[in-house]
Amino acid sequence: MVAVLGLNGIESNRAQAAAVATSTANRRPVEGELGPFLGDPRFEMQALFATNRFPNVVVAMDGSVLAFWNGVKLRRSEDGGRTWGEEIQVGPGFMGGGVIVDEHSGDVLAFVEAAHPPAEVSIYRSSDHGRTWRKQETSIRPDVRGNVPSMHMNEHGITLRQGRHAGRLIRPTRSYAGGNDKARWPGHYTNAMFSDDGGRTWRTSDPFPAFGTGEATLAELADGRIYYNSRRHWAPAGEDPRRRWTAWSGDGGQTWTNLAICRVLPDGDQDRDYGLMGGLARLPVRGRDILIYSNIESPSGRHHGHVWASLDGGKTWPVKRLVHDGAFAYSSLDAGRPGTAGEGWIYLLFEGGPRGGGTLARFNLSWVLEGEKTGDGVFPSR
């Protein structure tokens, strides 16, 4: 059960006391070398779920790959994504996205809504890398407009690793302006919510500086800034809702500045103003800001799923590669952790694939870099 806090809600200074997070509670490094993501190109794909939709994929602190699906359920892989266990039920309801691995405690947090939002939110916690789950009491403070955020259907959250906010849990969220009918889209906006006490109490960021947005992604860069990349359903005259919109935070996710359109990254099929949930992950490589983004490149219909790579923290996206030329819709991305069975792998869970339902692709950076030049930025020399 989630309670709502007013402006006098309890705050923790857990993150204020933290320094740069170079290792986790189990003494395993959170960032490593680039080498494991290179080598010979590798790509594999397998079906994980037969029906339904709404993906989130994260990698737990022990290296287990957790593929979440609406229901809300998941499947686990303990060998880097080669084989998968049976379905595990998290809790009844509607997938809320934003799954977070707390890199300090090792716990995993999953967000479940009672129905299509706006709806009651429940947060479930696993202390055994996704094997079992329990509901927790939670408090969420509304944003500056007085709105308590909705969860559905954003990319996974992260643990901040840098500077005075190290240890903060943060995930993208959204406001529906009372509903999801088209007439309300001009009042929709995305934001984020964050916790400095391990996910028990949450504060909501200022709104993303554009209306008509929903289903966002975020990643922390090596310098501690947060890169925010959002879907957009609607835009006022003169702005384009068919490409991705971005902004940045230099204060741990409280405010977002430097709104810009990223014209190289498509937002869904290009014959309508509707967009599509995309995936985003920063590779856990020390001192490098390599981002991977997923969406479709299609003039009409949801198909031809691609991934794009940025080597400069989202400034440019010089290379893309086709993942699947058939059905492809919502998607989520994460990467294997140093010193685990998944080190060097990138994981993409998406709606669609050769057999429909939910499909998991895994590949390395070398495979992406053998893709097509986009003309945006400098194509990397191998």
N, C-alpha and C positions, 0 to 999 in steps of 0.2 A: 504494500500500500504506500502510495506517495502522498506526503503532505506538502502544502505550499507555504513557504516562508515569506514573511514581509521583509521590509528593509532592515529590521533589527535582528534578522536571523543569525544563528551562530556561525562564526567563521573560524577556520583553523589557519595557523601560520606554518603548517607542515612544509609547504613548498618554499616559503621564505627562507627557511633554514638550510635548504638543500643547495649543494653546489652542482657542478657539471656531473651528470649521472653517467659514469663510464662503465659501471657494472651493476648487476642486480643483486637482489637479496640472496640468491643462490650462488653469488660470486661468478656468474657467467657474464662475459662482456655483452653489452647490447649492440655494439658496433664492432665490425672487424675489417678485414681487408677486401679489396676489390676482386682479387684473383679467383675465389670460388664461383663468382658469377660469370666468369669468362671461360676459356677453354673451347672445346668443340661445341658447336651449336646443339642444343637439346630441346626437344618439344614432344610432349605426350598429352593425350586427352582421354578422359573417361567419364561416363555417365555416373552421377551419384544419386540423383533423385528423379523419380519417374513422372511426377506431376507437380502442380502448384508452382510457386515462384518466390521472389524476394530473397536475394543472396546477401550474405556477409561472410567473408573468410578472414580468419586471423590465425596467427601462430602463437601458441601458448609458450610459457617460459621454459618448459621442458622440451620444446621443439615440436610438440604435437600440432598438427594442422587441424583446425576446427572449421568445418564447413557448415554454416548455419542456413536454415531454410524456413520458409513460413510454416507455422504450425503450432508453436515454434519448436523446431527440432534441429539436431545437428548430427553429423557423422565425424568421427575422429580418425586421423591417420597417425600412427606412431613411427612410421618408417619414411617420413619425408614426402608422403603423398603417393606412394606406390600401391599400398593396399589400405582398405578402409573398413572400420567396424560397422556394426549395426546402428540404426537410428536411435538417438537418445532424445527423450522429451525434456525440454527446458521448462515450459509452462504453457497453459492453454491461452490462446489469444492470437494476436495479429503481430507479425514481425515488425519490430521497431527499428531495426538497423542499429548502427552506432556501437556494435559490440566492442568492448575495451579489454585489453590485457593490461592489468596493473603490473608494471615491471618491477615494482618494489616488493609487493606482497606475493606476487605470482597469481593472485586471484583473477578470474575472468568475470566480467559483468555483461549481462544480456538484458535488453530492454524489450518488454512485451506490452502491447496495448490491447485493451479489451475488444476493440473492433477497429474498423477504419477510423483514423483520427479525424477530428479531435475526439479522444476517448481516454478513459482512465489508464494510467501507466503503472506497470509493476516492474520492479528491477529484481533480477535473479543473479545470484552469486555462486560461482563454483570455486572451491579451494583445492580441487584435485585435477586441474587442467581440463575441465569440461566433462568429466565422467559423471558427476552428480551435481544437482542444483538445489538451492533453497531461496525462497523469497525473502527479501530484506525490507525493513522499514527505511524510508528515504524521504528527505525534504528537498524541494526544488523551489528556489526563489524566482519570481517572475522577472521579466526584462523591464527596461525603463518605460515601456509602453503599457506595463501591467499585464502582459501576456505570459502565461506559463507555456513553455515550448512543447510542441509535439515531436515525436521521435521519428516516425516513418517518413521516408525510407532512405535514410542517409548511409553513406559509407561508414566503415568502422571508425572508432575513435582511437586515440593514442595516449601514451604517457609522455609528457614533456621531459626532455633529458638535459636541457641547457639552462645555466644561469639561475636566477633567484626563483624561477617558477619550476625548476626541476622537481619531478614527482607529481606534478599536477596531471590529473586525468581530464581529458577534453574530448568532446565529440560534437559533430555537426548536428544541429536541430533546426526546427522550422516553426513558423506560425501560419495557420491556415485561414486566418481572418474569419473564423466561424464555420468554415466548410470548404469543400473542394470543388464546388460547381464553378463553371467558367466565369460567371459574373463576379466571383470573389477573387479571381486571380490577381487583379491589380492591387489588392491589399495583402497578398502573400509576401512573406519574406523569410529568408534563412538567417540563422545566427549560430551560436554554439552554447553549450553549457559545460561548466568545469567544476571539478571538485579538488580540494586540497586536503581532504581527510579520508582518502581511499574510497570515495564513492558513496559516502553516507549522506552528505549534504552537498547541494549543488547550487551554483550561481549561474545566471544566464547572461550571456554577453550582450553588448549593444547589437542592434540589427545590422546585418550585412547591408551595405549602402546602395541597394537596388531593390525595387519592388518587383513582384512577379517571379521571384526565385523560389526554388525548392529542391530538395535532394542534393545535398552538398557533400564535398570532400575537403579534407585538410591534411597538411603534413608539416612537421617541424623541420626547419633547415638547420644546417650545422652552426649557423650564427645565432640560433635561438628564435628567429622570426618564424611566424606561422603563415604558410601559404594556404589560401582558401580558394576553392574552385567549385563553382555552383552551376547547376542546371537552371534554366530560366523558361518559364511557361509563357510569360507575357512581358512586353516592354512597351514603353510609350513611343509615340511617333518619333522616328529618327534614331532609335536604338534597335539592335538586332537580337532577337531571342533565339536564333538558330545556331549560335556559337556559344562557347563557354564564357562565363564572366568570373573575374578573379579579383581578389583584394588581399591585403596583408595585415598582420598584427605584429607589433613590436612590444606588446605589454601582456603577453601570455594568453591572448585570446579575449581580452575584455573589449577592445575596439578594433575596427577594421577600416583601413584607409587605402588610397590609391586604387580605387575601382577602375577596372579596365576590361575590355573585351579581348579574348584570346582567339583571333580569327583563324588560327591554324587548327584549333580543336573543335570538331563538330559536336553539336548537342542534339543527338537524335537524327531521324530522317529529315531531309532538308526541304520537304514540300509542305510543312506545316509548322506553326508556332506552338510547339508542345514540349520538346526536349526529351531527355532520357537520362535516367540515373547512370552515372559513370563510376568507374573505380579509380582509385589513386593510392599509390604507395611510394614511399621513399625507401630505396635500398639501404640496409643497415651497414653502410660502408663509412668508415671513419674519415671525416674531413671532406667528403664528397657529397654533392647534392644531386643524386641521380633519381629522377622521378619517373614512374611508369603510370600512364593514364589509359583507360579503356573506354570505348564507346563504339558506335557504328559509323561507317562512312557509306551512306546510302541516300540516293535521291528520293526514294519513296519506300516505305516499309522498314520494318526492323530486321535487318540482316546485314551481312558483311561486317562482323565485329573485328575491330582492330585494336592494337595497342600502340601507343606513342611513347617515345623516350625523350626526356629532357636531361641534359648533362650539366645544367646551370641553375637548377632550382626553380624551373618553371619560366625562365625568361624566354627561352627558345625551345622548340620541339623539332629537331632536325630529321628524325627518322620515325617511320611507322611500319607496322607489319600486320598483314592479315592473319587473324586467328581462325576464323570460320566464315565461309561464304554463304552459309544458310542462315536459319533463324538465330537471332542474337538480340537480346533485349537488356534488362538490368544486369549490371556486373559489379564485381568487387575484387580488389587486389590486395595481396600482402606478400611478404618475402620471408624466406627461411632465416633463422637466427644463427649467429656464429656458434660453431662448436656443436651443432645438432645435426640430425639426419637430413634436415631440409636445407642446410647451408648451401647457398648458391642457386637455389630454386626460387622462381617467382610463381605465385599461385593466382589464378584467375578463375573465379566461380561465376558462371553466367547462366542466364535463362536462355535455353535453346540448345544448339548442338545437334549432332547427327541423329540422336534419338529423342530430342526434345527434353522437357523437364529441366533438370539442373545438371550442368556439365562442369567439370573441373579440368582446366588446362594447366600444365606446369611447364616452364621453360626457363632458360637462362638468358642473361643479357646478351651473350654472343648471338643467340638466335634472333633477338630483336634487332641487333645492329646489322644483320644481313638483310634487313627490310629495305623499304623504298625511301629515297630522299624526299623531304617535304618542301625544301627550299627555304625553310625557316631556320636561321642560324647556320653554324658550321657543322657539316657532317663529320663525325669522328673518324680519325685515321686509326686503323687497326694495327 
